[in-house]
């Protein structure tokens, strides 16, 4: 598949010392790639360099095989959607959408046809005469996305576009964006600090930390096989316990597990809550005591007091009906990942 966006050894440092160093990334045509990381990790810096709003110290940015470093934002084949919508409050929806097309010298008939088409695309037909103040937050953000679509960018850049919306609306907008992307085949680079958002909409996730890339992989691979302790800590819920790797085994307390990474010596063992398995045989596995049971919709979170520390386990809610605080249990790990201890 064609490489639509190529970022090559991009470096941009601020006087504060923050920024990004040696960022390299290829985005294929039609992909939705998410830059994910905590605040200050550099994800927005990368996005703004691609859009032309920041000038990198070194490196190159190619879109459709051509360097865009010397082009100002308005000349680049990109469009950007911000979290603040950036709609002009004194203009109705039609004029907000038409503004960029008028600058590009499109005819009135072309503009009218394009706006009609894009409003149908974002499921807001008939809103041309409404003003931003008459729209909900979700509708305003869809108009902002529609405006970006009208520019027919080679790459659409989205900087935490849903962070100002409430949880349910955020969820709905993710589905809308994924559906739009599937229907149009538009290449998108999405920035967020919300791991659930990244996991739910992305073809590929780029996890960033302190200005550098930690891992680039599919959502499933990022979740199942985090390449570093940072990624394991950042993506999803995870339990961490101390272990010892020796030969082909990793020992947690006196229980042996397969040493798939072939580590040796002290290791940090990472276990997803859903990979904690409760055992019926009191002679098997590790001992624990139920501290708390919380039913969270379709599943339950069980807190366990163990010799390894407090652990969290996820179970179907029907399986915790007989559980109670203070109950002694035995458990093991269906899957674990090890990281060399510092």
Helices and strands as residue ranges (DSSP letters): E 3-13, E 19-28, E 32-36, H 43-51, E 58-63, E 66-67, G 73-75, E 78-82, H 93-103, H 108-121, G 132-134, H 137-150, E 155-159, H 167-184, E 188-192, H 195-201, E 204-209, E 212-217, H 219-224, H 229-234, E 239-246, E 249-252, E 255-258, E 265-271, G 273-275, E 276-279, E 286-296, E 299-306, E 309-316, G 317-320, E 328-333, E 337-340
